[in-house]
Amino acid sequence: MVGTNYEDLWTAGLHQAFPHGSRNRRDVAGRLNRMSHLRNDIAHHKSLLDVAVADRHADLLALAAAVDPAAADWIRGISQVEEMLAQAPCGALG
C-alpha cells in the first residue's frame, strides 16, 4: 500500500501512520520492500549469506522510529544484531 499506485492514498492520510518519519512515500516504500523481501527469503529458507544485515537492521530501526521513536529504542535495546555484527569477521555480514 505504499507503492506508486497508492500515491493518492499516501497523500490522503497513510503517511500519518509514520508520524515521526519522512513524509516521502518512496523512503518508506523502499524500506518496507527490502524488509518484505528479507522476510520472504527467511520464510522460504533461502540463503542469507549475501544479505547486508547491518543495512536491513537499519531499515527496521528507521521504520520503527518513523512510527514511534520509543519502539526503535526498545528494539535496539533487545536486539543482538549490533553485537553480532561487531563480532563478525570484517565485512562478513554487510
Backbone atoms as SQL, in Angstrom:
CREATE TABLE atoms (id INTEGER PRIMARY KEY, chain TEXT, resi INTEGER, resn TEXT, atom TEXT, x REAL, y REAL, z REAL);
INSERT INTO atoms VALUES
  (1, 'A', 1, 'MET', 'N', 0.806, -1.206, 0.000),
  (2, 'A', 1, 'MET', 'CA', 0.000, 0.000, 0.000),
  (3, 'A', 1, 'MET', 'C', 0.850, 1.270, 0.000),
  (4, 'A', 2, 'VAL', 'N', 2.123, 1.122, -0.191),
  (5, 'A', 2, 'VAL', 'CA', 2.977, 2.305, -0.278),
  (6, 'A', 2, 'VAL', 'C', 3.633, 2.419, -1.644),
  (7, 'A', 3, 'GLY', 'N', 3.203, 1.581, -2.585),
  (8, 'A', 3, 'GLY', 'CA', 3.739, 1.611, -3.938),
  (9, 'A', 3, 'GLY', 'C', 3.238, 2.820, -4.708),
  (10, 'A', 4, 'THR', 'N', 3.759, 2.974, -5.903),
  (11, 'A', 4, 'THR', 'CA', 3.421, 4.142, -6.727),
  (12, 'A', 4, 'THR', 'C', 1.936, 4.210, -7.059),
  (13, 'A', 5, 'ASN', 'N', 1.260, 3.077, -7.098),
  (14, 'A', 5, 'ASN', 'CA', -0.171, 3.076, -7.397),
  (15, 'A', 5, 'ASN', 'C', -1.007, 3.674, -6.269),
  (16, 'A', 6, 'TYR', 'N', -0.390, 3.866, -5.110),
  (17, 'A', 6, 'TYR', 'CA', -1.125, 4.340, -3.937),
  (18, 'A', 6, 'TYR', 'C', -0.707, 5.743, -3.510),
  (19, 'A', 7, 'GLU', 'N', -0.174, 6.522, -4.428),
  (20, 'A', 7, 'GLU', 'CA', 0.268, 7.883, -4.092),
  (21, 'A', 7, 'GLU', 'C', -0.882, 8.702, -3.501),
  (22, 'A', 8, 'ASP', 'N', -2.074, 8.570, -4.076),
  (23, 'A', 8, 'ASP', 'CA', -3.229, 9.322, -3.566),
  (24, 'A', 8, 'ASP', 'C', -3.576, 8.894, -2.147),
  (25, 'A', 9, 'LEU', 'N', -3.525, 7.596, -1.872),
  (26, 'A', 9, 'LEU', 'CA', -3.797, 7.088, -0.532),
  (27, 'A', 9, 'LEU', 'C', -2.749, 7.600, 0.454),
  (28, 'A', 10, 'TRP', 'N', -1.488, 7.608, 0.029),
  (29, 'A', 10, 'TRP', 'CA', -0.407, 8.113, 0.872),
  (30, 'A', 10, 'TRP', 'C', -0.657, 9.578, 1.219),
  (31, 'A', 11, 'THR', 'N', -0.968, 10.368, 0.192),
  (32, 'A', 11, 'THR', 'CA', -1.186, 11.797, 0.376),
  (33, 'A', 11, 'THR', 'C', -2.415, 12.063, 1.241),
  (34, 'A', 12, 'ALA', 'N', -3.458, 11.250, 1.043),
  (35, 'A', 12, 'ALA', 'CA', -4.713, 11.457, 1.770),
  (36, 'A', 12, 'ALA', 'C', -4.594, 11.138, 3.258),
  (37, 'A', 13, 'GLY', 'N', -3.663, 10.276, 3.631),
  (38, 'A', 13, 'GLY', 'CA', -3.589, 10.003, 5.059),
  (39, 'A', 13, 'GLY', 'C', -2.684, 8.887, 5.503),
  (40, 'A', 14, 'LEU', 'N', -2.306, 7.991, 4.600),
  (41, 'A', 14, 'LEU', 'CA', -1.473, 6.865, 5.007),
  (42, 'A', 14, 'LEU', 'C', -0.150, 7.327, 5.608),
  (43, 'A', 15, 'HIS', 'N', 0.354, 8.461, 5.142),
  (44, 'A', 15, 'HIS', 'CA', 1.609, 8.992, 5.690),
  (45, 'A', 15, 'HIS', 'C', 1.518, 9.220, 7.198),
  (46, 'A', 16, 'GLN', 'N', 0.313, 9.372, 7.716),
  (47, 'A', 16, 'GLN', 'CA', 0.125, 9.608, 9.143),
  (48, 'A', 16, 'GLN', 'C', 0.445, 8.377, 9.991),
  (49, 'A', 17, 'ALA', 'N', 0.571, 7.220, 9.352),
  (50, 'A', 17, 'ALA', 'CA', 0.965, 6.010, 10.076),
  (51, 'A', 17, 'ALA', 'C', 2.440, 6.075, 10.459),
  (52, 'A', 18, 'PHE', 'N', 3.171, 6.997, 9.871),
  (53, 'A', 18, 'PHE', 'CA', 4.602, 7.182, 10.127),
  (54, 'A', 18, 'PHE', 'C', 4.851, 8.633, 10.552),
  (55, 'A', 19, 'PRO', 'N', 4.275, 9.049, 11.669),
  (56, 'A', 19, 'PRO', 'CA', 4.306, 10.469, 12.037),
  (57, 'A', 19, 'PRO', 'C', 5.683, 11.027, 12.362),
  (58, 'A', 20, 'HIS', 'N', 6.635, 10.167, 12.656),
  (59, 'A', 20, 'HIS', 'CA', 7.962, 10.646, 13.033),
  (60, 'A', 20, 'HIS', 'C', 8.987, 10.430, 11.920),
  (61, 'A', 21, 'GLY', 'N', 8.515, 10.086, 10.748),
  (62, 'A', 21, 'GLY', 'CA', 9.417, 9.797, 9.640),
  (63, 'A', 21, 'GLY', 'C', 9.263, 10.784, 8.512),
  (64, 'A', 22, 'SER', 'N', 9.889, 10.435, 7.437),
  (65, 'A', 22, 'SER', 'CA', 9.819, 11.233, 6.236),
  (66, 'A', 22, 'SER', 'C', 8.389, 11.244, 5.709),
  (67, 'A', 23, 'ARG', 'N', 7.978, 12.327, 5.177),
  (68, 'A', 23, 'ARG', 'CA', 6.665, 12.390, 4.520),
  (69, 'A', 23, 'ARG', 'C', 6.756, 11.825, 3.098),
  (70, 'A', 24, 'ASN', 'N', 7.951, 11.364, 2.750),
  (71, 'A', 24, 'ASN', 'CA', 8.209, 10.861, 1.409),
  (72, 'A', 24, 'ASN', 'C', 7.814, 9.385, 1.312),
  (73, 'A', 25, 'ARG', 'N', 6.831, 9.082, 0.496),
  (74, 'A', 25, 'ARG', 'CA', 6.343, 7.716, 0.317),
  (75, 'A', 25, 'ARG', 'C', 7.458, 6.800, -0.154),
  (76, 'A', 26, 'ARG', 'N', 8.322, 7.285, -1.030),
  (77, 'A', 26, 'ARG', 'CA', 9.394, 6.446, -1.575),
  (78, 'A', 26, 'ARG', 'C', 10.352, 5.956, -0.489),
  (79, 'A', 27, 'ASP', 'N', 10.639, 6.810, 0.490),
  (80, 'A', 27, 'ASP', 'CA', 11.527, 6.402, 1.580),
  (81, 'A', 27, 'ASP', 'C', 10.936, 5.212, 2.341),
  (82, 'A', 28, 'VAL', 'N', 9.684, 5.334, 2.700),
  (83, 'A', 28, 'VAL', 'CA', 9.007, 4.267, 3.444),
  (84, 'A', 28, 'VAL', 'C', 8.860, 3.033, 2.568),
  (85, 'A', 29, 'ALA', 'N', 8.463, 3.214, 1.319),
  (86, 'A', 29, 'ALA', 'CA', 8.258, 2.081, 0.413),
  (87, 'A', 29, 'ALA', 'C', 9.546, 1.295, 0.211),
  (88, 'A', 30, 'GLY', 'N', 10.650, 1.985, 0.030),
  (89, 'A', 30, 'GLY', 'CA', 11.930, 1.297, -0.161),
  (90, 'A', 30, 'GLY', 'C', 12.284, 0.432, 1.032),
  (91, 'A', 31, 'ARG', 'N', 12.160, 0.996, 2.219),
  (92, 'A', 31, 'ARG', 'CA', 12.479, 0.230, 3.432),
  (93, 'A', 31, 'ARG', 'C', 11.522, -0.937, 3.621),
  (94, 'A', 32, 'LEU', 'N', 10.235, -0.689, 3.423),
  (95, 'A', 32, 'LEU', 'CA', 9.259, -1.770, 3.576),
  (96, 'A', 32, 'LEU', 'C', 9.486, -2.880, 2.561),
  (97, 'A', 33, 'ASN', 'N', 9.799, -2.522, 1.336),
  (98, 'A', 33, 'ASN', 'CA', 10.045, -3.536, 0.308),
  (99, 'A', 33, 'ASN', 'C', 11.266, -4.386, 0.639),
  (100, 'A', 34, 'ARG', 'N', 12.328, -3.742, 1.108),
  (101, 'A', 34, 'ARG', 'CA', 13.521, -4.504, 1.482),
  (102, 'A', 34, 'ARG', 'C', 13.243, -5.428, 2.650),
  (103, 'A', 35, 'MET', 'N', 12.480, -4.964, 3.617),
  (104, 'A', 35, 'MET', 'CA', 12.139, -5.819, 4.768),
  (105, 'A', 35, 'MET', 'C', 11.233, -6.966, 4.331),
  (106, 'A', 36, 'SER', 'N', 10.326, -6.702, 3.432),
  (107, 'A', 36, 'SER', 'CA', 9.434, -7.739, 2.928),
  (108, 'A', 36, 'SER', 'C', 10.209, -8.818, 2.184),
  (109, 'A', 37, 'HIS', 'N', 11.171, -8.398, 1.366),
  (110, 'A', 37, 'HIS', 'CA', 11.998, -9.377, 0.649),
  (111, 'A', 37, 'HIS', 'C', 12.809, -10.233, 1.622),
  (112, 'A', 38, 'LEU', 'N', 13.350, -9.608, 2.659),
  (113, 'A', 38, 'LEU', 'CA', 14.104, -10.362, 3.659),
  (114, 'A', 38, 'LEU', 'C', 13.198, -11.356, 4.367),
  (115, 'A', 39, 'ARG', 'N', 12.018, -10.912, 4.749),
  (116, 'A', 39, 'ARG', 'CA', 11.066, -11.799, 5.406),
  (117, 'A', 39, 'ARG', 'C', 10.709, -12.983, 4.508),
  (118, 'A', 40, 'ASN', 'N', 10.498, -12.733, 3.234),
  (119, 'A', 40, 'ASN', 'CA', 10.176, -13.815, 2.300),
  (120, 'A', 40, 'ASN', 'C', 11.352, -14.771, 2.121),
  (121, 'A', 41, 'ASP', 'N', 12.560, -14.223, 2.027),
  (122, 'A', 41, 'ASP', 'CA', 13.738, -15.088, 1.911),
  (123, 'A', 41, 'ASP', 'C', 13.869, -15.991, 3.134),
  (124, 'A', 42, 'ILE', 'N', 13.640, -15.435, 4.303),
  (125, 'A', 42, 'ILE', 'CA', 13.703, -16.238, 5.534),
  (126, 'A', 42, 'ILE', 'C', 12.613, -17.300, 5.521),
  (127, 'A', 43, 'ALA', 'N', 11.410, -16.916, 5.164),
  (128, 'A', 43, 'ALA', 'CA', 10.281, -17.857, 5.155),
  (129, 'A', 43, 'ALA', 'C', 10.494, -18.998, 4.167),
  (130, 'A', 44, 'HIS', 'N', 11.205, -18.730, 3.087),
  (131, 'A', 44, 'HIS', 'CA', 11.441, -19.749, 2.064),
  (132, 'A', 44, 'HIS', 'C', 12.809, -20.417, 2.211),
  (133, 'A', 45, 'HIS', 'N', 13.428, -20.204, 3.369),
  (134, 'A', 45, 'HIS', 'CA', 14.699, -20.857, 3.704),
  (135, 'A', 45, 'HIS', 'C', 15.796, -20.581, 2.679),
  (136, 'A', 46, 'LYS', 'N', 15.791, -19.385, 2.133),
  (137, 'A', 46, 'LYS', 'CA', 16.846, -19.021, 1.187),
  (138, 'A', 46, 'LYS', 'C', 18.107, -18.653, 1.952),
  (139, 'A', 47, 'SER', 'N', 19.221, -18.778, 1.290),
  (140, 'A', 47, 'SER', 'CA', 20.497, -18.409, 1.896),
  (141, 'A', 47, 'SER', 'C', 20.504, -16.915, 2.200),
  (142, 'A', 48, 'LEU', 'N', 21.007, -16.585, 3.369),
  (143, 'A', 48, 'LEU', 'CA', 21.099, -15.187, 3.768),
  (144, 'A', 48, 'LEU', 'C', 22.548, -14.717, 3.812),
  (145, 'A', 49, 'LEU', 'N', 23.429, -15.498, 3.214),
  (146, 'A', 49, 'LEU', 'CA', 24.851, -15.173, 3.265),
  (147, 'A', 49, 'LEU', 'C', 25.183, -13.862, 2.567),
  (148, 'A', 50, 'ASP', 'N', 24.397, -13.489, 1.581),
  (149, 'A', 50, 'ASP', 'CA', 24.660, -12.256, 0.846),
  (150, 'A', 50, 'ASP', 'C', 23.817, -11.074, 1.335),
  (151, 'A', 51, 'VAL', 'N', 23.115, -11.263, 2.431),
  (152, 'A', 51, 'VAL', 'CA', 22.257, -10.202, 2.951),
  (153, 'A', 51, 'VAL', 'C', 23.101, -9.165, 3.693),
  (154, 'A', 52, 'ALA', 'N', 22.849, -7.919, 3.421),
  (155, 'A', 52, 'ALA', 'CA', 23.511, -6.823, 4.134),
  (156, 'A', 52, 'ALA', 'C', 22.773, -6.621, 5.454),
  (157, 'A', 53, 'VAL', 'N', 23.153, -7.407, 6.450),
  (158, 'A', 53, 'VAL', 'CA', 22.440, -7.440, 7.721),
  (159, 'A', 53, 'VAL', 'C', 22.391, -6.064, 8.375),
  (160, 'A', 54, 'ALA', 'N', 23.487, -5.364, 8.378),
  (161, 'A', 54, 'ALA', 'CA', 23.515, -4.035, 9.006),
  (162, 'A', 54, 'ALA', 'C', 22.527, -3.094, 8.322),
  (163, 'A', 55, 'ASP', 'N', 22.433, -3.176, 7.012),
  (164, 'A', 55, 'ASP', 'CA', 21.506, -2.316, 6.265),
  (165, 'A', 55, 'ASP', 'C', 20.054, -2.669, 6.566),
  (166, 'A', 56, 'ARG', 'N', 19.741, -3.961, 6.626),
  (167, 'A', 56, 'ARG', 'CA', 18.367, -4.355, 6.914),
  (168, 'A', 56, 'ARG', 'C', 17.994, -4.009, 8.354),
  (169, 'A', 57, 'HIS', 'N', 18.941, -4.140, 9.260),
  (170, 'A', 57, 'HIS', 'CA', 18.690, -3.747, 10.647),
  (171, 'A', 57, 'HIS', 'C', 18.418, -2.248, 10.713),
  (172, 'A', 58, 'ALA', 'N', 19.176, -1.469, 9.961),
  (173, 'A', 58, 'ALA', 'CA', 18.961, -0.023, 9.906),
  (174, 'A', 58, 'ALA', 'C', 17.586, 0.300, 9.323),
  (175, 'A', 59, 'ASP', 'N', 17.162, -0.451, 8.301),
  (176, 'A', 59, 'ASP', 'CA', 15.821, -0.259, 7.735),
  (177, 'A', 59, 'ASP', 'C', 14.758, -0.508, 8.795),
  (178, 'A', 60, 'LEU', 'N', 14.909, -1.602, 9.532),
  (179, 'A', 60, 'LEU', 'CA', 13.945, -1.950, 10.575),
  (180, 'A', 60, 'LEU', 'C', 13.858, -0.853, 11.626),
  (181, 'A', 61, 'LEU', 'N', 15.009, -0.390, 12.087),
  (182, 'A', 61, 'LEU', 'CA', 15.014, 0.650, 13.115),
  (183, 'A', 61, 'LEU', 'C', 14.427, 1.962, 12.588),
  (184, 'A', 62, 'ALA', 'N', 14.714, 2.291, 11.339),
  (185, 'A', 62, 'ALA', 'CA', 14.173, 3.519, 10.754),
  (186, 'A', 62, 'ALA', 'C', 12.656, 3.447, 10.618),
  (187, 'A', 63, 'LEU', 'N', 12.145, 2.294, 10.202),
  (188, 'A', 63, 'LEU', 'CA', 10.693, 2.134, 10.099),
  (189, 'A', 63, 'LEU', 'C', 10.032, 2.221, 11.471),
  (190, 'A', 64, 'ALA', 'N', 10.612, 1.552, 12.446),
  (191, 'A', 64, 'ALA', 'CA', 10.062, 1.597, 13.796),
  (192, 'A', 64, 'ALA', 'C', 10.090, 3.027, 14.333),
  (193, 'A', 65, 'ALA', 'N', 11.191, 3.734, 14.124),
  (194, 'A', 65, 'ALA', 'CA', 11.310, 5.112, 14.600),
  (195, 'A', 65, 'ALA', 'C', 10.313, 6.038, 13.908),
  (196, 'A', 66, 'ALA', 'N', 10.005, 5.755, 12.651),
  (197, 'A', 66, 'ALA', 'CA', 9.034, 6.566, 11.923),
  (198, 'A', 66, 'ALA', 'C', 7.635, 6.420, 12.518),
  (199, 'A', 67, 'VAL', 'N', 7.353, 5.258, 13.073),
  (200, 'A', 67, 'VAL', 'CA', 6.066, 5.035, 13.730),
  (201, 'A', 67, 'VAL', 'C', 6.105, 5.599, 15.146),
  (202, 'A', 68, 'ASP', 'N', 7.164, 5.245, 15.892),
  (203, 'A', 68, 'ASP', 'CA', 7.307, 5.692, 17.275),
  (204, 'A', 68, 'ASP', 'C', 8.773, 5.545, 17.681),
  (205, 'A', 69, 'PRO', 'N', 9.457, 6.627, 17.947),
  (206, 'A', 69, 'PRO', 'CA', 10.875, 6.532, 18.327),
  (207, 'A', 69, 'PRO', 'C', 11.118, 5.603, 19.516),
  (208, 'A', 70, 'ALA', 'N', 10.174, 5.525, 20.426),
  (209, 'A', 70, 'ALA', 'CA', 10.321, 4.619, 21.575),
  (210, 'A', 70, 'ALA', 'C', 10.347, 3.165, 21.124),
  (211, 'A', 71, 'ALA', 'N', 9.633, 2.857, 20.058),
  (212, 'A', 71, 'ALA', 'CA', 9.638, 1.485, 19.524),
  (213, 'A', 71, 'ALA', 'C', 11.022, 1.143, 18.990),
  (214, 'A', 72, 'ALA', 'N', 11.644, 2.060, 18.290),
  (215, 'A', 72, 'ALA', 'CA', 13.001, 1.826, 17.779),
  (216, 'A', 72, 'ALA', 'C', 13.987, 1.661, 18.928),
  (217, 'A', 73, 'ASP', 'N', 13.830, 2.470, 19.971),
  (218, 'A', 73, 'ASP', 'CA', 14.703, 2.345, 21.141),
  (219, 'A', 73, 'ASP', 'C', 14.526, 0.989, 21.806),
  (220, 'A', 74, 'TRP', 'N', 13.292, 0.531, 21.907),
  (221, 'A', 74, 'TRP', 'CA', 13.012, -0.773, 22.519),
  (222, 'A', 74, 'TRP', 'C', 13.637, -1.901, 21.694),
  (223, 'A', 75, 'ILE', 'N', 13.441, -1.847, 20.388),
  (224, 'A', 75, 'ILE', 'CA', 14.019, -2.870, 19.507),
  (225, 'A', 75, 'ILE', 'C', 15.537, -2.858, 19.627),
  (226, 'A', 76, 'ARG', 'N', 16.131, -1.693, 19.591),
  (227, 'A', 76, 'ARG', 'CA', 17.584, -1.566, 19.708),
  (228, 'A', 76, 'ARG', 'C', 18.059, -2.142, 21.039),
  (229, 'A', 77, 'GLY', 'N', 17.274, -1.957, 22.092),
  (230, 'A', 77, 'GLY', 'CA', 17.635, -2.441, 23.412),
  (231, 'A', 77, 'GLY', 'C', 17.622, -3.950, 23.554),
  (232, 'A', 78, 'ILE', 'N', 16.742, -4.626, 22.814),
  (233, 'A', 78, 'ILE', 'CA', 16.661, -6.087, 22.926),
  (234, 'A', 78, 'ILE', 'C', 17.371, -6.809, 21.791),
  (235, 'A', 79, 'SER', 'N', 17.704, -6.071, 20.749),
  (236, 'A', 79, 'SER', 'CA', 18.331, -6.681, 19.580),
  (237, 'A', 79, 'SER', 'C', 19.767, -7.099, 19.881),
  (238, 'A', 80, 'GLN', 'N', 20.162, -8.198, 19.299),
  (239, 'A', 80, 'GLN', 'CA', 21.538, -8.662, 19.404),
  (240, 'A', 80, 'GLN', 'C', 22.285, -8.484, 18.082),
  (241, 'A', 81, 'VAL', 'N', 21.653, -7.843, 17.131),
  (242, 'A', 81, 'VAL', 'CA', 22.239, -7.690, 15.798),
  (243, 'A', 81, 'VAL', 'C', 23.530, -6.880, 15.838),
  (244, 'A', 82, 'GLU', 'N', 23.527, -5.747, 16.505),
  (245, 'A', 82, 'GLU', 'CA', 24.729, -4.914, 16.527),
  (246, 'A', 82, 'GLU', 'C', 25.889, -5.644, 17.201),
  (247, 'A', 83, 'GLU', 'N', 25.620, -6.389, 18.272),
  (248, 'A', 83, 'GLU', 'CA', 26.662, -7.182, 18.934),
  (249, 'A', 83, 'GLU', 'C', 27.195, -8.257, 17.989),
  (250, 'A', 84, 'MET', 'N', 26.292, -8.917, 17.284),
  (251, 'A', 84, 'MET', 'CA', 26.690, -9.940, 16.333),
  (252, 'A', 84, 'MET', 'C', 27.552, -9.342, 15.215),
  (253, 'A', 85, 'LEU', 'N', 27.163, -8.197, 14.729),
  (254, 'A', 85, 'LEU', 'CA', 27.931, -7.548, 13.667),
  (255, 'A', 85, 'LEU', 'C', 29.331, -7.162, 14.152),
  (256, 'A', 86, 'ALA', 'N', 29.413, -6.726, 15.395),
  (257, 'A', 86, 'ALA', 'CA', 30.712, -6.336, 15.940),
  (258, 'A', 86, 'ALA', 'C', 31.660, -7.533, 16.066),
  (259, 'A', 87, 'GLN', 'N', 31.106, -8.730, 16.234),
  (260, 'A', 87, 'GLN', 'CA', 31.922, -9.933, 16.408),
  (261, 'A', 87, 'GLN', 'C', 32.201, -10.643, 15.091),
  (262, 'A', 88, 'ALA', 'N', 31.512, -10.252, 14.037),
  (263, 'A', 88, 'ALA', 'CA', 31.668, -10.946, 12.753),
  (264, 'A', 88, 'ALA', 'C', 32.994, -10.566, 12.094),
  (265, 'A', 89, 'PRO', 'N', 33.540, -11.486, 11.304),
  (266, 'A', 89, 'PRO', 'CA', 34.740, -11.135, 10.531),
  (267, 'A', 89, 'PRO', 'C', 34.452, -9.908, 9.668),
  (268, 'A', 90, 'CYS', 'N', 35.430, -9.114, 9.452),
  (269, 'A', 90, 'CYS', 'CA', 35.281, -7.848, 8.725),
  (270, 'A', 90, 'CYS', 'C', 34.507, -8.043, 7.416),
  (271, 'A', 91, 'GLY', 'N', 33.386, -7.345, 7.311),
  (272, 'A', 91, 'GLY', 'CA', 32.595, -7.366, 6.090),
  (273, 'A', 91, 'GLY', 'C', 31.735, -8.607, 5.893),
  (274, 'A', 92, 'ALA', 'N', 31.761, -9.545, 6.821),
  (275, 'A', 92, 'ALA', 'CA', 31.052, -10.806, 6.624),
  (276, 'A', 92, 'ALA', 'C', 29.544, -10.648, 6.611),
  (277, 'A', 93, 'LEU', 'N', 29.016, -9.662, 7.314),
  (278, 'A', 93, 'LEU', 'CA', 27.580, -9.515, 7.417),
  (279, 'A', 93, 'LEU', 'C', 27.082, -8.190, 6.868),
  (280, 'A', 94, 'GLY', 'N', 27.872, -7.583, 6.025),
  (281, 'A', 94, 'GLY', 'CA', 27.448, -6.367, 5.344),
  (282, 'A', 94, 'GLY', 'C', 27.292, -5.219, 6.245);
